[in-house]
Amino acid sequence: MNHPILNGTSTYNDLFNNQWEVYQKICSNNYMEHRQFSESLNKFLTSYFQKGFSMLDLGCGDASFTSYALLNTTISNYTGIDLSSAALDIASINMTRLGLGHLKDCLSLIQGNFLELMPELALNNKNSFDVVLMSFSLHHLSIEEKEIIIHNIWNLLRPNGVFILIDTVCQDNEDRETYIERYLEGVRNNWSELTPDEYLMVANHISTSDFPETQKTIYRLAKKHDFTQIENLWIDSSNTAQSLCLYK
Ligand SMILES: C[S@@+](CC[C@H](N)C(=O)[O-])C[C@H]1O[C@@H](n2cnc3c(N)ncnc32)[C@H](O)[C@@H]1O
């Protein structure tokens, strides 16, 4: 798939500067329910990992979401990858703030396209991570690219490791067009702090770049690539996004 975001770092940084403020506004108003996703992930991580664990965060953005999910967990090592260097500059601050200061020397932030970095990562870091997280960063990809990512993530995980996928999910028998219409209806009705221009930016982004899968499709791909068990950690109130835990 040829996506404008993936055509080069400078293009992406321009997009970042233009759209990040809107994304931050969406997050600070909790329109995508990041708070609930973060709480449910935090609950899972604190109960599943009693000892230090390592995390790879693909499409970490400014890591604001992840840093809240990691508070009071036993996280000992964090690697974040994102296309935007501007986002990663903020991520380094967010990941070492109060409560995560111990990560200062165990923090790796890599600027790049995770699709391109994946083969090398998988080769050099086989069985290296306890958790791989993708939060709202998989849905731009084609189904073939999603499958490659899932396959590589399995290789990157340690035995008993988990892949946490938080992303848009459409219902069975709901095609992409119907899902996008349903999602945008929710945006129009509930994202009341957006200006008309911001709404247009969001609507344009979602209609051109969002390619959600059904839960069944994700389960099928996970099974095909040897994940043993799948658990649903959280579904948002409008049934448009889910947090899925795939166990190696
Ligand atoms: C919607 S934001 C999500 C940020 C954060 N994970 C969250 O949940 O708030 C998507 C992020 O994924 C990054 N991203 C999308 N595709 C990417 C790719 N192919 N390689 C690296 N980063 C990517 C974008 O730069 C952006 O920061």
The ligand as an SDF file (V2000), in Angstrom:
LIG
                    3D

 27 29  0  0  0  0  0  0  0  0999 V2000
   -2.1190    7.3210   16.2570 C   0  0  0  0  0  0  0  0  0  0  0  0
   -0.4450    7.4750   16.7390 S   0  0  0  0  0  0  0  0  0  0  0  0
   -0.3990    6.4430   18.1820 C   0  0  0  0  0  0  0  0  0  0  0  0
    0.6550    6.8660   19.1530 C   0  0  0  0  0  0  0  0  0  0  0  0
    0.6440    6.0780   20.4590 C   0  0  0  0  0  0  0  0  0  0  0  0
    1.0550    4.7000   20.2410 N   0  0  0  0  0  0  0  0  0  0  0  0
   -0.7220    6.1440   21.0950 C   0  0  0  0  0  0  0  0  0  0  0  0
   -1.3740    5.1160   21.2680 O   0  0  0  0  0  0  0  0  0  0  0  0
   -1.1550    7.2440   21.4590 O   0  0  0  0  0  0  0  0  0  0  0  0
    0.3570    6.4220   15.5570 C   0  0  0  0  0  0  0  0  0  0  0  0
    1.8600    6.5020   15.6690 C   0  0  0  0  0  0  0  0  0  0  0  0
    2.4330    5.4540   14.8810 O   0  0  0  0  0  0  0  0  0  0  0  0
    3.5230    5.9640   14.1630 C   0  0  0  0  0  0  0  0  0  0  0  0
    3.6760    5.1390   12.9580 N   0  0  0  0  0  0  0  0  0  0  0  0
    2.7200    4.8340   12.0360 C   0  0  0  0  0  0  0  0  0  0  0  0
    3.2230    4.0270   11.0930 N   0  0  0  0  0  0  0  0  0  0  0  0
    4.5310    3.8270   11.4080 C   0  0  0  0  0  0  0  0  0  0  0  0
    5.5850    3.0770   10.8150 C   0  0  0  0  0  0  0  0  0  0  0  0
    5.4010    2.3880    9.6880 N   0  0  0  0  0  0  0  0  0  0  0  0
    6.7940    3.0660   11.4080 N   0  0  0  0  0  0  0  0  0  0  0  0
    7.0050    3.7750   12.5590 C   0  0  0  0  0  0  0  0  0  0  0  0
    6.0350    4.5000   13.1710 N   0  0  0  0  0  0  0  0  0  0  0  0
    4.8160    4.5170   12.6030 C   0  0  0  0  0  0  0  0  0  0  0  0
    3.1550    7.3860   13.8650 C   0  0  0  0  0  0  0  0  0  0  0  0
    4.3020    8.1790   13.6460 O   0  0  0  0  0  0  0  0  0  0  0  0
    2.4140    7.8140   15.1240 C   0  0  0  0  0  0  0  0  0  0  0  0
    3.2750    8.3800   16.0790 O   0  0  0  0  0  0  0  0  0  0  0  0
  1  2  1  0
  2  3  1  0
  2 10  1  0
  3  4  1  0
  4  5  1  0
  5  6  1  0
  5  7  1  0
  7  8  2  0
  7  9  1  0
 10 11  1  0
 11 12  1  0
 11 26  1  0
 12 13  1  0
 13 14  1  0
 13 24  1  0
 14 15  1  0
 14 23  1  0
 15 16  2  0
 16 17  1  0
 17 18  1  0
 17 23  2  0
 18 19  1  0
 18 20  2  0
 20 21  1  0
 21 22  2  0
 22 23  1  0
 24 25  1  0
 24 26  1  0
 26 27  1  0
M  CHG  2   2   1   9  -1
M  END
$$$$
